């Protein structure tokens, strides 16, 4: 595979993940990044989010936050603090 193919693959993955995160936030406003990550699809052999190994959860939340930050910067979603938690909701 060429460098260009790899770049296009990463861009496609990013767009799919942005849509997934945005859909989760629209369906369930007021979630934390941890809760959003728990609703995302992952290629890991676990029956549920609760069964994810701790380090995999750490990486999953990091990826979710990267997409959340992008959606915040683009103005698609908003964040607010509630009881010390950062929550995310759709802009409209």
PEDA-V395805 format. One record per helix or strand of 3 or more residues. SS is the DSSP state (alpha for helix, beta for strand). FROM is the first residue (numbers start at 1). TO is the last residue. If there is no record, write none. Layout:
BEGIN
[[SS | FROM | TO] [SS | FROM | TO]]
END
This chain:
BEGIN
[[alpha | 3 | 27] [alpha | 33 | 39] [alpha | 49 | 51] [alpha | 54 | 74] [beta | 77 | 82] [beta | 85 | 90]]
END
